[in-house]
Amino acid sequence: MRIALIGYGKMGHVIEQLALAAGDSIVARIDKDQSLVHSTQELQAAEVAIEFTAPSEAAANIRTCIELQIPVVCGTTGWYAALPELEALVKNTPKAALFYAPNFSIGVNILMRATELLASYRARFPQYAVAIEETHHTAKLDAPSGTAIAMAQPFLHGENAYPDWALTPTNNTAVLPITAHRRDSVPGIHTLTLDSAHDTISLQHSAKNREGFAAGALAAARFLLGKTGVYTMKDLL
């Protein structure tokens, strides 16, 4: 693949290493302080763009790729308020394609399937109180993580559902609490806990390094080639 890296931080460097080892080429390296408006020539040399920047920049970067009809894989979180607008733009733009995910780790996405199963049981047994905890490196700008928010979603629908989630500390005991920690050099830990008066169920994913996320992003990029529309990790799996 001919890849444009939008965001050339730690994740961008890891993606580059894995891509080059697989025989792909990097035709553009656009750091977060560079404007895509001045990099369109570099972008147009790419078959696919992979975006890992910041919540404040992601939506504009995705929009630029869609308008240039360059398939884009986005691993940034915290921009999903703009998703309906961008989905409509993809639909109305020939050859446009977007693949987004709160987490590109295959293991995390297996965790998400297990979370959905636990949520279906918890709907029948509401005596289990649900809580989510996540820990990431201090460079992660959004809190809670997009993965933690995605883990909460199955518990917000159906019978005995929580009305919403809230970042702790919170005075609202009726909502699903999410606790976020920021510590140096932690790629990512997510823990789901179901607690009752009689027992506790815990489900945890702990990333060992960034390679798992980078490999998933590259798999998403290969999946996106030749496609149009909007896709997620469920489509890839």
Secondary structure, DSSP 8 states (H G I E B T S, - for coil): -EEEEE--SHHHHHHHHHHHHTT-EEEEEE-TTS-GGG-HHHHTT-SEEEE---HHHHHHHHHHHHHTT--EEE---S-GGGHHHHHHHHHTSTT-EEEE-S---HHHHHHHHHHHHHHHHHTT-TTSEEEEEEEE-TT--SSS-HHHHHHHGGGGSSTT--S-EEESS-S-TTSEEEEEEE-TT---EEEEEEE-SS-EEEEEEE--SSHHHHHHHHHHHHHHTT--EEE-HHHH-
